[in-house]
Amino acid sequence: MITKAFTWPIDLLIMIGREVKDEVDKEYYDLKTIQQKLANLQMMFEMDEIPEELYLEQEEELLLRYRVAKEIEQRELRESLEE
């Protein structure tokens, strides 16, 4: 009981940290957000607002995030079907 009194602030911080991470991950791996960023990136490149090197670098990062997001989506779908 005494240890709970001393550890609750740490436990609360850990819980808040996990919730923040979950929310950030949801946005970071949101398929619609990634698709929108890819479209904006391509438009910026086509309008010569960014150099090709930057375009290719950012496109690669976004496509990797998209693949991971699709894997997460498929895993969650499989898990929900198994229940």
N, CA, C and O atoms as a Maestro MAE file, in Angstrom:
{
 s_m_m2io_version
 :::
 2.0.0
}

f_m_ct {
 s_m_title
 :::
 protein
 m_atom[332] {
  # First column is atom index #
  i_m_mmod_type
  r_m_x_coord
  r_m_y_coord
  r_m_z_coord
  i_m_residue_number
  s_m_chain_name
  s_m_pdb_residue_name
  s_m_pdb_atom_name
  i_m_atomic_number
  :::
  1 25 0.824 -1.203 0.000 1 A "MET " " N  " 7
  2 3 0.000 0.000 0.000 1 A "MET " " CA " 6
  3 2 0.863 1.259 0.000 1 A "MET " " C  " 6
  4 15 0.572 2.219 -0.714 1 A "MET " " O  " 8
  5 25 1.902 1.250 0.787 2 A "ILE " " N  " 7
  6 3 2.772 2.420 0.849 2 A "ILE " " CA " 6
  7 2 3.483 2.627 -0.489 2 A "ILE " " C  " 6
  8 15 3.651 3.761 -0.939 2 A "ILE " " O  " 8
  9 25 3.899 1.531 -1.120 3 A "THR " " N  " 7
  10 3 4.585 1.679 -2.409 3 A "THR " " CA " 6
  11 2 3.659 2.261 -3.467 3 A "THR " " C  " 6
  12 15 4.109 2.985 -4.355 3 A "THR " " O  " 8
  13 25 2.353 1.948 -3.378 4 A "LYS " " N  " 7
  14 3 1.383 2.522 -4.316 4 A "LYS " " CA " 6
  15 2 1.350 4.041 -4.188 4 A "LYS " " C  " 6
  16 15 1.238 4.753 -5.186 4 A "LYS " " O  " 8
  17 25 1.449 4.535 -2.952 5 A "ALA " " N  " 7
  18 3 1.411 5.973 -2.714 5 A "ALA " " CA " 6
  19 2 2.594 6.670 -3.385 5 A "ALA " " C  " 6
  20 15 2.481 7.810 -3.835 5 A "ALA " " O  " 8
  21 25 3.714 5.980 -3.445 6 A "PHE " " N  " 7
  22 3 4.901 6.587 -4.047 6 A "PHE " " CA " 6
  23 2 5.013 6.341 -5.556 6 A "PHE " " C  " 6
  24 15 5.623 7.131 -6.275 6 A "PHE " " O  " 8
  25 25 4.431 5.259 -6.018 7 A "THR " " N  " 7
  26 3 4.582 4.930 -7.442 7 A "THR " " CA " 6
  27 2 3.426 5.410 -8.310 7 A "THR " " C  " 6
  28 15 3.535 5.367 -9.535 7 A "THR " " O  " 8
  29 25 2.325 5.866 -7.723 8 A "TRP " " N  " 7
  30 3 1.189 6.253 -8.563 8 A "TRP " " CA " 6
  31 2 1.520 7.377 -9.539 8 A "TRP " " C  " 6
  32 15 1.021 7.361 -10.664 8 A "TRP " " O  " 8
  33 25 2.358 8.371 -9.145 9 A "PRO " " N  " 7
  34 3 2.674 9.391 -10.168 9 A "PRO " " CA " 6
  35 2 3.417 8.798 -11.369 9 A "PRO " " C  " 6
  36 15 3.175 9.196 -12.509 9 A "PRO " " O  " 8
  37 25 4.301 7.869 -11.118 10 A "ILE " " N  " 7
  38 3 5.037 7.224 -12.207 10 A "ILE " " CA " 6
  39 2 4.099 6.368 -13.042 10 A "ILE " " C  " 6
  40 15 4.160 6.386 -14.271 10 A "ILE " " O  " 8
  41 25 3.233 5.619 -12.374 11 A "ASP " " N  " 7
  42 3 2.262 4.788 -13.091 11 A "ASP " " CA " 6
  43 2 1.352 5.655 -13.970 11 A "ASP " " C  " 6
  44 15 1.031 5.288 -15.100 11 A "ASP " " O  " 8
  45 25 0.943 6.812 -13.430 12 A "LEU " " N  " 7
  46 3 0.088 7.721 -14.183 12 A "LEU " " CA " 6
  47 2 0.838 8.265 -15.408 12 A "LEU " " C  " 6
  48 15 0.269 8.338 -16.497 12 A "LEU " " O  " 8
  49 25 2.086 8.639 -15.238 13 A "LEU " " N  " 7
  50 3 2.891 9.125 -16.355 13 A "LEU " " CA " 6
  51 2 3.059 8.049 -17.432 13 A "LEU " " C  " 6
  52 15 2.984 8.341 -18.625 13 A "LEU " " O  " 8
  53 25 3.283 6.829 -17.010 14 A "ILE " " N  " 7
  54 3 3.431 5.719 -17.961 14 A "ILE " " CA " 6
  55 2 2.131 5.524 -18.738 14 A "ILE " " C  " 6
  56 15 2.149 5.337 -19.954 14 A "ILE " " O  " 8
  57 25 1.004 5.569 -18.027 15 A "MET " " N  " 7
  58 3 -0.291 5.389 -18.674 15 A "MET " " CA " 6
  59 2 -0.540 6.514 -19.684 15 A "MET " " C  " 6
  60 15 -0.991 6.251 -20.799 15 A "MET " " O  " 8
  61 25 -0.253 7.754 -19.309 16 A "ILE " " N  " 7
  62 3 -0.447 8.891 -20.207 16 A "ILE " " CA " 6
  63 2 0.483 8.769 -21.414 16 A "ILE " " C  " 6
  64 15 0.075 9.032 -22.546 16 A "ILE " " O  " 8
  65 25 1.723 8.373 -21.172 17 A "GLY " " N  " 7
  66 3 2.681 8.189 -22.261 17 A "GLY " " CA " 6
  67 2 2.209 7.157 -23.272 17 A "GLY " " C  " 6
  68 15 2.344 7.353 -24.479 17 A "GLY " " O  " 8
  69 25 1.660 6.064 -22.776 18 A "ARG " " N  " 7
  70 3 1.149 5.022 -23.676 18 A "ARG " " CA " 6
  71 2 -0.021 5.534 -24.507 18 A "ARG " " C  " 6
  72 15 -0.124 5.243 -25.699 18 A "ARG " " O  " 8
  73 25 -0.903 6.301 -23.865 19 A "GLU " " N  " 7
  74 3 -2.058 6.843 -24.589 19 A "GLU " " CA " 6
  75 2 -1.614 7.834 -25.662 19 A "GLU " " C  " 6
  76 15 -2.150 7.834 -26.770 19 A "GLU " " O  " 8
  77 25 -0.640 8.675 -25.336 20 A "VAL " " N  " 7
  78 3 -0.122 9.635 -26.317 20 A "VAL " " CA " 6
  79 2 0.514 8.884 -27.473 20 A "VAL " " C  " 6
  80 15 0.287 9.229 -28.633 20 A "VAL " " O  " 8
  81 25 1.309 7.859 -27.174 21 A "LYS " " N  " 7
  82 3 1.954 7.066 -28.224 21 A "LYS " " CA " 6
  83 2 0.909 6.417 -29.127 21 A "LYS " " C  " 6
  84 15 1.058 6.410 -30.349 21 A "LYS " " O  " 8
  85 25 -0.149 5.871 -28.525 22 A "ASP " " N  " 7
  86 3 -1.213 5.242 -29.320 22 A "ASP " " CA " 6
  87 2 -1.860 6.248 -30.267 22 A "ASP " " C  " 6
  88 15 -2.113 5.930 -31.429 22 A "ASP " " O  " 8
  89 25 -2.129 7.457 -29.780 23 A "GLU " " N  " 7
  90 3 -2.746 8.478 -30.623 23 A "GLU " " CA " 6
  91 2 -1.806 8.921 -31.744 23 A "GLU " " C  " 6
  92 15 -2.237 9.105 -32.883 23 A "GLU " " O  " 8
  93 25 -0.533 9.090 -31.424 24 A "VAL " " N  " 7
  94 3 0.448 9.478 -32.439 24 A "VAL " " CA " 6
  95 2 0.558 8.385 -33.496 24 A "VAL " " C  " 6
  96 15 0.594 8.676 -34.691 24 A "VAL " " O  " 8
  97 25 0.612 7.122 -33.057 25 A "ASP " " N  " 7
  98 3 0.688 6.008 -34.001 25 A "ASP " " CA " 6
  99 2 -0.535 5.965 -34.903 25 A "ASP " " C  " 6
  100 15 -0.418 5.684 -36.096 25 A "ASP " " O  " 8
  101 25 -1.715 6.243 -34.340 26 A "LYS " " N  " 7
  102 3 -2.939 6.238 -35.153 26 A "LYS " " CA " 6
  103 2 -2.837 7.255 -36.281 26 A "LYS " " C  " 6
  104 15 -3.189 6.959 -37.423 26 A "LYS " " O  " 8
  105 25 -2.354 8.456 -35.961 27 A "GLU " " N  " 7
  106 3 -2.240 9.470 -36.998 27 A "GLU " " CA " 6
  107 2 -1.085 9.165 -37.947 27 A "GLU " " C  " 6
  108 15 -1.218 9.338 -39.158 27 A "GLU " " O  " 8
  109 25 0.035 8.717 -37.413 28 A "TYR " " N  " 7
  110 3 1.222 8.444 -38.219 28 A "TYR " " CA " 6
  111 2 0.957 7.338 -39.234 28 A "TYR " " C  " 6
  112 15 1.472 7.374 -40.352 28 A "TYR " " O  " 8
  113 25 0.149 6.355 -38.837 29 A "TYR " " N  " 7
  114 3 -0.144 5.222 -39.715 29 A "TYR " " CA " 6
  115 2 -1.571 5.251 -40.269 29 A "TYR " " C  " 6
  116 15 -2.101 4.219 -40.679 29 A "TYR " " O  " 8
  117 25 -2.188 6.428 -40.280 30 A "ASP " " N  " 7
  118 3 -3.526 6.570 -40.836 30 A "ASP " " CA " 6
  119 2 -3.433 6.569 -42.363 30 A "ASP " " C  " 6
  120 15 -2.759 7.415 -42.950 30 A "ASP " " O  " 8
  121 25 -4.108 5.622 -42.995 31 A "LEU " " N  " 7
  122 3 -4.003 5.458 -44.455 31 A "LEU " " CA " 6
  123 2 -4.435 6.701 -45.218 31 A "LEU " " C  " 6
  124 15 -3.774 7.097 -46.178 31 A "LEU " " O  " 8
  125 25 -5.529 7.317 -44.807 32 A "LYS " " N  " 7
  126 3 -6.017 8.497 -45.524 32 A "LYS " " CA " 6
  127 2 -5.031 9.659 -45.396 32 A "LYS " " C  " 6
  128 15 -4.805 10.392 -46.359 32 A "LYS " " O  " 8
  129 25 -4.451 9.823 -44.224 33 A "THR " " N  " 7
  130 3 -3.473 10.887 -44.020 33 A "THR " " CA " 6
  131 2 -2.247 10.660 -44.898 33 A "THR " " C  " 6
  132 15 -1.733 11.595 -45.512 33 A "THR " " O  " 8
  133 25 -1.786 9.417 -44.953 34 A "ILE " " N  " 7
  134 3 -0.615 9.094 -45.766 34 A "ILE " " CA " 6
  135 2 -0.913 9.332 -47.243 34 A "ILE " " C  " 6
  136 15 -0.088 9.904 -47.956 34 A "ILE " " O  " 8
  137 25 -2.078 8.901 -47.705 35 A "GLN " " N  " 7
  138 3 -2.452 9.108 -49.107 35 A "GLN " " CA " 6
  139 2 -2.515 10.598 -49.435 35 A "GLN " " C  " 6
  140 15 -2.089 11.025 -50.508 35 A "GLN " " O  " 8
  141 25 -3.045 11.377 -48.510 36 A "GLN " " N  " 7
  142 3 -3.147 12.817 -48.711 36 A "GLN " " CA " 6
  143 2 -1.747 13.444 -48.787 36 A "GLN " " C  " 6
  144 15 -1.499 14.314 -49.622 36 A "GLN " " O  " 8
  145 25 -0.849 13.005 -47.926 37 A "LYS " " N  " 7
  146 3 0.515 13.528 -47.940 37 A "LYS " " CA " 6
  147 2 1.239 13.137 -49.226 37 A "LYS " " C  " 6
  148 15 2.002 13.932 -49.774 37 A "LYS " " O  " 8
  149 25 1.003 11.922 -49.708 38 A "LEU " " N  " 7
  150 3 1.604 11.505 -50.976 38 A "LEU " " CA " 6
  151 2 1.105 12.370 -52.132 38 A "LEU " " C  " 6
  152 15 1.887 12.776 -52.992 38 A "LEU " " O  " 8
  153 25 -0.187 12.647 -52.150 39 A "ALA " " N  " 7
  154 3 -0.761 13.481 -53.218 39 A "ALA " " CA " 6
  155 2 -0.194 14.900 -53.151 39 A "ALA " " C  " 6
  156 15 0.154 15.484 -54.177 39 A "ALA " " O  " 8
  157 25 -0.103 15.443 -51.948 40 A "ASN " " N  " 7
  158 3 0.457 16.788 -51.787 40 A "ASN " " CA " 6
  159 2 1.923 16.824 -52.207 40 A "ASN " " C  " 6
  160 15 2.373 17.770 -52.854 40 A "ASN " " O  " 8
  161 25 2.648 15.795 -51.835 41 A "LEU " " N  " 7
  162 3 4.057 15.712 -52.184 41 A "LEU " " CA " 6
  163 2 4.234 15.688 -53.702 41 A "LEU " " C  " 6
  164 15 5.083 16.397 -54.243 41 A "LEU " " O  " 8
  165 25 3.442 14.882 -54.378 42 A "GLN " " N  " 7
  166 3 3.541 14.793 -55.835 42 A "GLN " " CA " 6
  167 2 3.190 16.125 -56.491 42 A "GLN " " C  " 6
  168 15 3.837 16.550 -57.449 42 A "GLN " " O  " 8
  169 25 2.167 16.767 -55.965 43 A "MET " " N  " 7
  170 3 1.769 18.056 -56.521 43 A "MET " " CA " 6
  171 2 2.891 19.087 -56.338 43 A "MET " " C  " 6
  172 15 3.178 19.859 -57.253 43 A "MET " " O  " 8
  173 25 3.516 19.098 -55.176 44 A "MET " " N  " 7
  174 3 4.620 20.023 -54.918 44 A "MET " " CA " 6
  175 2 5.783 19.758 -55.881 44 A "MET " " C  " 6
  176 15 6.417 20.687 -56.381 44 A "MET " " O  " 8
  177 25 6.048 18.477 -56.127 45 A "PHE " " N  " 7
  178 3 7.132 18.122 -57.050 45 A "PHE " " CA " 6
  179 2 6.804 18.559 -58.477 45 A "PHE " " C  " 6
  180 15 7.643 19.135 -59.170 45 A "PHE " " O  " 8
  181 25 5.588 18.279 -58.900 46 A "GLU " " N  " 7
  182 3 5.180 18.628 -60.262 46 A "GLU " " CA " 6
  183 2 5.162 20.139 -60.493 46 A "GLU " " C  " 6
  184 15 5.327 20.600 -61.622 46 A "GLU " " O  " 8
  185 25 4.963 20.898 -59.429 47 A "MET " " N  " 7
  186 3 4.956 22.354 -59.538 47 A "MET " " CA " 6
  187 2 6.343 22.944 -59.268 47 A "MET " " C  " 6
  188 15 6.495 24.154 -59.099 47 A "MET " " O  " 8
  189 25 7.347 22.069 -59.231 48 A "ASP " " N  " 7
  190 3 8.739 22.476 -58.993 48 A "ASP " " CA " 6
  191 2 8.930 23.233 -57.677 48 A "ASP " " C  " 6
  192 15 9.773 24.125 -57.585 48 A "ASP " " O  " 8
  193 25 8.150 22.874 -56.670 49 A "GLU " " N  " 7
  194 3 8.295 23.496 -55.358 49 A "GLU " " CA " 6
  195 2 9.338 22.783 -54.501 49 A "GLU " " C  " 6
  196 15 9.865 23.357 -53.548 49 A "GLU " " O  " 8
  197 25 9.634 21.524 -54.847 50 A "ILE " " N  " 7
  198 3 10.664 20.771 -54.130 50 A "ILE " " CA " 6
  199 2 11.549 20.062 -55.150 50 A "ILE " " C  " 6
  200 15 11.085 19.711 -56.235 50 A "ILE " " O  " 8
  201 25 12.816 19.849 -54.812 51 A "PRO " " N  " 7
  202 3 13.705 19.133 -55.737 51 A "PRO " " CA " 6
  203 2 13.377 17.644 -55.784 51 A "PRO " " C  " 6
  204 15 12.749 17.099 -54.876 51 A "PRO " " O  " 8
  205 25 13.813 17.006 -56.855 52 A "GLU " " N  " 7
  206 3 13.518 15.585 -57.049 52 A "GLU " " CA " 6
  207 2 14.084 14.725 -55.920 52 A "GLU " " C  " 6
  208 15 13.441 13.770 -55.486 52 A "GLU " " O  " 8
  209 25 15.268 15.055 -55.450 53 A "GLU " " N  " 7
  210 3 15.888 14.264 -54.376 53 A "GLU " " CA " 6
  211 2 15.025 14.266 -53.113 53 A "GLU " " C  " 6
  212 15 14.822 13.222 -52.494 53 A "GLU " " O  " 8
  213 25 14.521 15.435 -52.738 54 A "LEU " " N  " 7
  214 3 13.658 15.533 -51.563 54 A "LEU " " CA " 6
  215 2 12.348 14.792 -51.801 54 A "LEU " " C  " 6
  216 15 11.832 14.116 -50.911 54 A "LEU " " O  " 8
  217 25 11.818 14.929 -53.016 55 A "TYR " " N  " 7
  218 3 10.583 14.223 -53.372 55 A "TYR " " CA " 6
  219 2 10.752 12.711 -53.214 55 A "TYR " " C  " 6
  220 15 9.922 12.049 -52.590 55 A "TYR " " O  " 8
  221 25 11.825 12.176 -53.779 56 A "LEU " " N  " 7
  222 3 12.054 10.727 -53.718 56 A "LEU " " CA " 6
  223 2 12.263 10.250 -52.285 56 A "LEU " " C  " 6
  224 15 11.784 9.182 -51.904 56 A "LEU " " O  " 8
  225 25 12.974 11.038 -51.500 57 A "GLU " " N  " 7
  226 3 13.227 10.676 -50.105 57 A "GLU " " CA " 6
  227 2 11.929 10.636 -49.303 57 A "GLU " " C  " 6
  228 15 11.674 9.680 -48.571 57 A "GLU " " O  " 8
  229 25 11.116 11.676 -49.444 58 A "GLN " " N  " 7
  230 3 9.859 11.728 -48.704 58 A "GLN " " CA " 6
  231 2 8.847 10.711 -49.219 58 A "GLN " " C  " 6
  232 15 8.071 10.149 -48.446 58 A "GLN " " O  " 8
  233 25 8.862 10.481 -50.521 59 A "GLU " " N  " 7
  234 3 7.951 9.479 -51.098 59 A "GLU " " CA " 6
  235 2 8.280 8.098 -50.536 59 A "GLU " " C  " 6
  236 15 7.382 7.338 -50.173 59 A "GLU " " O  " 8
  237 25 9.554 7.784 -50.469 60 A "GLU " " N  " 7
  238 3 9.973 6.483 -49.938 60 A "GLU " " CA " 6
  239 2 9.518 6.314 -48.488 60 A "GLU " " C  " 6
  240 15 9.029 5.251 -48.108 60 A "GLU " " O  " 8
  241 25 9.678 7.350 -47.690 61 A "GLU " " N  " 7
  242 3 9.249 7.287 -46.290 61 A "GLU " " CA " 6
  243 2 7.745 7.095 -46.176 61 A "GLU " " C  " 6
  244 15 7.272 6.280 -45.384 61 A "GLU " " O  " 8
  245 25 6.998 7.850 -46.969 62 A "LEU " " N  " 7
  246 3 5.539 7.735 -46.924 62 A "LEU " " CA " 6
  247 2 5.060 6.374 -47.421 62 A "LEU " " C  " 6
  248 15 4.114 5.813 -46.869 62 A "LEU " " O  " 8
  249 25 5.702 5.841 -48.455 63 A "LEU " " N  " 7
  250 3 5.308 4.518 -48.959 63 A "LEU " " CA " 6
  251 2 5.610 3.431 -47.940 63 A "LEU " " C  " 6
  252 15 4.854 2.467 -47.821 63 A "LEU " " O  " 8
  253 25 6.700 3.575 -47.208 64 A "LEU " " N  " 7
  254 3 7.017 2.629 -46.149 64 A "LEU " " CA " 6
  255 2 5.959 2.697 -45.048 64 A "LEU " " C  " 6
  256 15 5.482 1.667 -44.573 64 A "LEU " " O  " 8
  257 25 5.599 3.907 -44.650 65 A "ARG " " N  " 7
  258 3 4.535 4.068 -43.648 65 A "ARG " " CA " 6
  259 2 3.223 3.472 -44.153 65 A "ARG " " C  " 6
  260 15 2.476 2.868 -43.384 65 A "ARG " " O  " 8
  261 25 2.945 3.643 -45.442 66 A "TYR " " N  " 7
  262 3 1.714 3.107 -46.020 66 A "TYR " " CA " 6
  263 2 1.712 1.580 -45.938 66 A "TYR " " C  " 6
  264 15 0.709 0.972 -45.565 66 A "TYR " " O  " 8
  265 25 2.838 0.970 -46.286 67 A "ARG " " N  " 7
  266 3 2.924 -0.504 -46.204 67 A "ARG " " CA " 6
  267 2 2.709 -0.992 -44.772 67 A "ARG " " C  " 6
  268 15 1.981 -1.958 -44.541 67 A "ARG " " O  " 8
  269 25 3.338 -0.328 -43.825 68 A "VAL " " N  " 7
  270 3 3.179 -0.707 -42.417 68 A "VAL " " CA " 6
  271 2 1.726 -0.520 -41.990 68 A "VAL " " C  " 6
  272 15 1.169 -1.364 -41.286 68 A "VAL " " O  " 8
  273 25 1.116 0.576 -42.411 69 A "ALA " " N  " 7
  274 3 -0.283 0.841 -42.059 69 A "ALA " " CA " 6
  275 2 -1.204 -0.243 -42.623 69 A "ALA " " C  " 6
  276 15 -2.138 -0.681 -41.952 69 A "ALA " " O  " 8
  277 25 -0.934 -0.671 -43.860 70 A "LYS " " N  " 7
  278 3 -1.740 -1.744 -44.446 70 A "LYS " " CA " 6
  279 2 -1.548 -3.050 -43.692 70 A "LYS " " C  " 6
  280 15 -2.505 -3.796 -43.484 70 A "LYS " " O  " 8
  281 25 -0.317 -3.330 -43.282 71 A "GLU " " N  " 7
  282 3 -0.058 -4.545 -42.494 71 A "GLU " " CA " 6
  283 2 -0.802 -4.495 -41.169 71 A "GLU " " C  " 6
  284 15 -1.375 -5.496 -40.739 71 A "GLU " " O  " 8
  285 25 -0.797 -3.342 -40.524 72 A "ILE " " N  " 7
  286 3 -1.521 -3.180 -39.258 72 A "ILE " " CA " 6
  287 2 -3.009 -3.385 -39.494 72 A "ILE " " C  " 6
  288 15 -3.676 -4.082 -38.729 72 A "ILE " " O  " 8
  289 25 -3.528 -2.776 -40.554 73 A "GLU " " N  " 7
  290 3 -4.945 -2.913 -40.882 73 A "GLU " " CA " 6
  291 2 -5.315 -4.378 -41.109 73 A "GLU " " C  " 6
  292 15 -6.331 -4.850 -40.598 73 A "GLU " " O  " 8
  293 25 -4.501 -5.088 -41.865 74 A "GLN " " N  " 7
  294 3 -4.777 -6.502 -42.155 74 A "GLN " " CA " 6
  295 2 -4.680 -7.359 -40.889 74 A "GLN " " C  " 6
  296 15 -5.493 -8.258 -40.680 74 A "GLN " " O  " 8
  297 25 -3.680 -7.074 -40.046 75 A "ARG " " N  " 7
  298 3 -3.542 -7.831 -38.799 75 A "ARG " " CA " 6
  299 2 -4.752 -7.615 -37.898 75 A "ARG " " C  " 6
  300 15 -5.275 -8.563 -37.313 75 A "ARG " " O  " 8
  301 25 -5.196 -6.357 -37.788 76 A "GLU " " N  " 7
  302 3 -6.368 -6.073 -36.959 76 A "GLU " " CA " 6
  303 2 -7.619 -6.733 -37.521 76 A "GLU " " C  " 6
  304 15 -8.474 -7.190 -36.763 76 A "GLU " " O  " 8
  305 25 -7.728 -6.785 -38.827 77 A "LEU " " N  " 7
  306 3 -8.879 -7.435 -39.455 77 A "LEU " " CA " 6
  307 2 -8.852 -8.940 -39.159 77 A "LEU " " C  " 6
  308 15 -9.875 -9.522 -38.798 77 A "LEU " " O  " 8
  309 25 -7.689 -9.560 -39.312 78 A "ARG " " N  " 7
  310 3 -7.567 -11.000 -39.004 78 A "ARG " " CA " 6
  311 2 -7.908 -11.280 -37.541 78 A "ARG " " C  " 6
  312 15 -8.607 -12.245 -37.232 78 A "ARG " " O  " 8
  313 25 -7.408 -10.426 -36.644 79 A "GLU " " N  " 7
  314 3 -7.674 -10.617 -35.214 79 A "GLU " " CA " 6
  315 2 -9.150 -10.473 -34.898 79 A "GLU " " C  " 6
  316 15 -9.684 -11.208 -34.067 79 A "GLU " " O  " 8
  317 25 -9.809 -9.536 -35.553 80 A "SER " " N  " 7
  318 3 -11.235 -9.356 -35.299 80 A "SER " " CA " 6
  319 2 -12.060 -10.505 -35.858 80 A "SER " " C  " 6
  320 15 -13.105 -10.847 -35.306 80 A "SER " " O  " 8
  321 25 -11.596 -11.102 -36.947 81 A "LEU " " N  " 7
  322 3 -12.307 -12.253 -37.520 81 A "LEU " " CA " 6
  323 2 -12.096 -13.511 -36.683 81 A "LEU " " C  " 6
  324 15 -12.951 -14.396 -36.659 81 A "LEU " " O  " 8
  325 25 -10.962 -13.588 -36.002 82 A "GLU " " N  " 7
  326 3 -10.676 -14.761 -35.173 82 A "GLU " " CA " 6
  327 2 -11.474 -14.756 -33.869 82 A "GLU " " C  " 6
  328 15 -11.650 -15.803 -33.247 82 A "GLU " " O  " 8
  329 25 -11.952 -13.596 -33.457 83 A "GLU " " N  " 7
  330 3 -12.690 -13.508 -32.185 83 A "GLU " " CA " 6
  331 2 -14.074 -14.038 -32.272 83 A "GLU " " C  " 6
  332 15 -14.803 -14.025 -31.280 83 A "GLU " " O  " 8
  :::
 }
 m_bond[331] {
  # First column is bond index #
  i_m_from
  i_m_to
  i_m_order
  :::
  1 1 2 1
  2 2 3 1
  3 3 4 2
  4 3 5 1
  5 5 6 1
  6 6 7 1
  7 7 8 2
  8 7 9 1
  9 9 10 1
  10 10 11 1
  11 11 12 2
  12 11 13 1
  13 13 14 1
  14 14 15 1
  15 15 16 2
  16 15 17 1
  17 17 18 1
  18 18 19 1
  19 19 20 2
  20 19 21 1
  21 21 22 1
  22 22 23 1
  23 23 24 2
  24 23 25 1
  25 25 26 1
  26 26 27 1
  27 27 28 2
  28 27 29 1
  29 29 30 1
  30 30 31 1
  31 31 32 2
  32 31 33 1
  33 33 34 1
  34 34 35 1
  35 35 36 2
  36 35 37 1
  37 37 38 1
  38 38 39 1
  39 39 40 2
  40 39 41 1
  41 41 42 1
  42 42 43 1
  43 43 44 2
  44 43 45 1
  45 45 46 1
  46 46 47 1
  47 47 48 2
  48 47 49 1
  49 49 50 1
  50 50 51 1
  51 51 52 2
  52 51 53 1
  53 53 54 1
  54 54 55 1
  55 55 56 2
  56 55 57 1
  57 57 58 1
  58 58 59 1
  59 59 60 2
  60 59 61 1
  61 61 62 1
  62 62 63 1
  63 63 64 2
  64 63 65 1
  65 65 66 1
  66 66 67 1
  67 67 68 2
  68 67 69 1
  69 69 70 1
  70 70 71 1
  71 71 72 2
  72 71 73 1
  73 73 74 1
  74 74 75 1
  75 75 76 2
  76 75 77 1
  77 77 78 1
  78 78 79 1
  79 79 80 2
  80 79 81 1
  81 81 82 1
  82 82 83 1
  83 83 84 2
  84 83 85 1
  85 85 86 1
  86 86 87 1
  87 87 88 2
  88 87 89 1
  89 89 90 1
  90 90 91 1
  91 91 92 2
  92 91 93 1
  93 93 94 1
  94 94 95 1
  95 95 96 2
  96 95 97 1
  97 97 98 1
  98 98 99 1
  99 99 100 2
  100 99 101 1
  101 101 102 1
  102 102 103 1
  103 103 104 2
  104 103 105 1
  105 105 106 1
  106 106 107 1
  107 107 108 2
  108 107 109 1
  109 109 110 1
  110 110 111 1
  111 111 112 2
  112 111 113 1
  113 113 114 1
  114 114 115 1
  115 115 116 2
  116 115 117 1
  117 117 118 1
  118 118 119 1
  119 119 120 2
  120 119 121 1
  121 121 122 1
  122 122 123 1
  123 123 124 2
  124 123 125 1
  125 125 126 1
  126 126 127 1
  127 127 128 2
  128 127 129 1
  129 129 130 1
  130 130 131 1
  131 131 132 2
  132 131 133 1
  133 133 134 1
  134 134 135 1
  135 135 136 2
  136 135 137 1
  137 137 138 1
  138 138 139 1
  139 139 140 2
  140 139 141 1
  141 141 142 1
  142 142 143 1
  143 143 144 2
  144 143 145 1
  145 145 146 1
  146 146 147 1
  147 147 148 2
  148 147 149 1
  149 149 150 1
  150 150 151 1
  151 151 152 2
  152 151 153 1
  153 153 154 1
  154 154 155 1
  155 155 156 2
  156 155 157 1
  157 157 158 1
  158 158 159 1
  159 159 160 2
  160 159 161 1
  161 161 162 1
  162 162 163 1
  163 163 164 2
  164 163 165 1
  165 165 166 1
  166 166 167 1
  167 167 168 2
  168 167 169 1
  169 169 170 1
  170 170 171 1
  171 171 172 2
  172 171 173 1
  173 173 174 1
  174 174 175 1
  175 175 176 2
  176 175 177 1
  177 177 178 1
  178 178 179 1
  179 179 180 2
  180 179 181 1
  181 181 182 1
  182 182 183 1
  183 183 184 2
  184 183 185 1
  185 185 186 1
  186 186 187 1
  187 187 188 2
  188 187 189 1
  189 189 190 1
  190 190 191 1
  191 191 192 2
  192 191 193 1
  193 193 194 1
  194 194 195 1
  195 195 196 2
  196 195 197 1
  197 197 198 1
  198 198 199 1
  199 199 200 2
  200 199 201 1
  201 201 202 1
  202 202 203 1
  203 203 204 2
  204 203 205 1
  205 205 206 1
  206 206 207 1
  207 207 208 2
  208 207 209 1
  209 209 210 1
  210 210 211 1
  211 211 212 2
  212 211 213 1
  213 213 214 1
  214 214 215 1
  215 215 216 2
  216 215 217 1
  217 217 218 1
  218 218 219 1
  219 219 220 2
  220 219 221 1
  221 221 222 1
  222 222 223 1
  223 223 224 2
  224 223 225 1
  225 225 226 1
  226 226 227 1
  227 227 228 2
  228 227 229 1
  229 229 230 1
  230 230 231 1
  231 231 232 2
  232 231 233 1
  233 233 234 1
  234 234 235 1
  235 235 236 2
  236 235 237 1
  237 237 238 1
  238 238 239 1
  239 239 240 2
  240 239 241 1
  241 241 242 1
  242 242 243 1
  243 243 244 2
  244 243 245 1
  245 245 246 1
  246 246 247 1
  247 247 248 2
  248 247 249 1
  249 249 250 1
  250 250 251 1
  251 251 252 2
  252 251 253 1
  253 253 254 1
  254 254 255 1
  255 255 256 2
  256 255 257 1
  257 257 258 1
  258 258 259 1
  259 259 260 2
  260 259 261 1
  261 261 262 1
  262 262 263 1
  263 263 264 2
  264 263 265 1
  265 265 266 1
  266 266 267 1
  267 267 268 2
  268 267 269 1
  269 269 270 1
  270 270 271 1
  271 271 272 2
  272 271 273 1
  273 273 274 1
  274 274 275 1
  275 275 276 2
  276 275 277 1
  277 277 278 1
  278 278 279 1
  279 279 280 2
  280 279 281 1
  281 281 282 1
  282 282 283 1
  283 283 284 2
  284 283 285 1
  285 285 286 1
  286 286 287 1
  287 287 288 2
  288 287 289 1
  289 289 290 1
  290 290 291 1
  291 291 292 2
  292 291 293 1
  293 293 294 1
  294 294 295 1
  295 295 296 2
  296 295 297 1
  297 297 298 1
  298 298 299 1
  299 299 300 2
  300 299 301 1
  301 301 302 1
  302 302 303 1
  303 303 304 2
  304 303 305 1
  305 305 306 1
  306 306 307 1
  307 307 308 2
  308 307 309 1
  309 309 310 1
  310 310 311 1
  311 311 312 2
  312 311 313 1
  313 313 314 1
  314 314 315 1
  315 315 316 2
  316 315 317 1
  317 317 318 1
  318 318 319 1
  319 319 320 2
  320 319 321 1
  321 321 322 1
  322 322 323 1
  323 323 324 2
  324 323 325 1
  325 325 326 1
  326 326 327 1
  327 327 328 2
  328 327 329 1
  329 329 330 1
  330 330 331 1
  331 331 332 2
  :::
 }
}
